[in-house]
Amino acid sequence: MEQHWTEWSVRWRNSLREFLVSLTASNSREGLAELEALTMAYNAIQGGASGVDMGRNVFQSLHPDAMLTAINAVVHAEATPDEAYSLLRSMVSD
């Protein structure tokens, strides 16, 4: 089940208690900076989401391949937003 991410972590955690299925966080805001998007992904995962739906943030990035790798690091490798952003920046500076 997909739930739009809000900054209201109490609402998010309450939603998790009500569902018996995995939740993914969907970013409904346009124009997030890369670090802000990675922070949103991190907060969603830390809040109990099993994944994130961030297509717009990937496809509108100047470096979609690096952004996807950074999001993957947050979701699957437990990277912090700063660690993921450093990874992204290292990929585009090569």
C-alpha positions as CSV (number, residue, x, y, z in Angstrom):
1,M,0.0,0.0,0.0
2,E,1.2,3.5,-0.8
3,Q,0.8,6.4,1.6
4,H,1.8,9.9,0.8
5,W,4.6,11.0,3.1
6,T,3.8,13.9,5.4
7,E,6.1,15.5,7.9
8,W,3.7,14.5,10.6
9,S,5.5,11.4,11.9
10,V,2.8,10.7,14.4
11,R,0.2,10.4,11.6
12,W,2.6,8.2,9.7
13,R,3.3,5.9,12.6
14,N,-0.4,5.6,13.3
15,S,-1.0,4.6,9.7
16,L,1.5,1.8,10.0
17,R,-0.3,0.4,13.0
18,E,-3.6,0.3,11.1
19,F,-2.4,-1.7,8.1
20,L,-1.2,-5.3,8.0
21,V,0.6,-4.7,4.7
22,S,3.9,-3.0,3.8
23,L,3.7,0.7,3.3
24,T,5.8,2.7,0.9
25,A,6.2,6.5,1.1
26,S,5.2,8.5,-1.9
27,N,6.6,12.0,-2.4
28,S,3.8,14.3,-3.6
29,R,5.8,17.5,-3.5
30,E,7.5,18.8,-6.6
31,G,10.9,20.4,-6.8
32,L,12.6,19.0,-3.7
33,A,16.3,19.5,-3.6
34,E,18.3,16.3,-3.7
35,L,19.3,16.4,0.0
36,E,15.8,17.3,1.0
37,A,14.5,14.3,-1.0
38,L,17.0,12.0,0.6
39,T,16.1,13.3,4.0
40,M,12.4,12.6,3.3
41,A,13.3,9.0,2.2
42,Y,15.4,8.5,5.3
43,N,12.7,9.7,7.6
44,A,10.1,7.5,5.9
45,I,12.3,4.4,6.2
46,Q,13.2,5.3,9.8
47,G,9.4,5.7,10.4
48,G,8.7,2.2,9.3
49,A,8.2,2.4,5.6
50,S,9.4,-0.6,3.6
51,G,10.3,1.6,0.6
52,V,9.8,4.9,-1.1
53,D,8.2,6.0,-4.4
54,M,10.3,8.9,-5.6
55,G,10.1,8.8,-9.4
56,R,9.8,12.6,-9.9
57,N,12.9,13.2,-7.7
58,V,14.9,10.7,-9.8
59,F,13.7,11.8,-13.3
60,Q,14.0,15.5,-12.6
61,S,17.4,15.3,-11.1
62,L,20.3,16.4,-13.2
63,H,21.9,13.1,-12.5
64,P,19.1,10.5,-12.3
65,D,21.4,7.5,-12.1
66,A,23.3,9.0,-9.1
67,M,20.1,10.0,-7.4
68,L,18.7,6.5,-7.8
69,T,21.9,5.1,-6.3
70,A,21.7,7.5,-3.4
71,I,18.0,6.6,-2.7
72,N,18.9,2.9,-2.9
73,A,21.6,3.5,-0.2
74,V,19.1,5.1,2.1
75,V,16.5,2.3,1.7
76,H,18.8,-0.7,1.5
77,A,22.1,0.2,3.0
78,E,20.8,2.3,6.0
79,A,22.8,5.4,4.8
80,T,22.0,8.7,6.4
81,P,20.9,11.6,4.1
82,D,24.3,13.1,4.3
83,E,26.1,9.8,3.5
84,A,23.7,9.3,0.5
85,Y,24.2,12.9,-0.7
86,S,28.0,12.5,-0.5
87,L,27.7,9.3,-2.5
88,L,25.6,11.2,-5.1
89,R,28.1,14.0,-5.3
90,S,31.0,11.6,-5.7
91,M,29.3,10.0,-8.6
92,V,28.7,13.2,-10.5
93,S,32.2,14.6,-9.8
94,D,34.0,11.6,-11.4
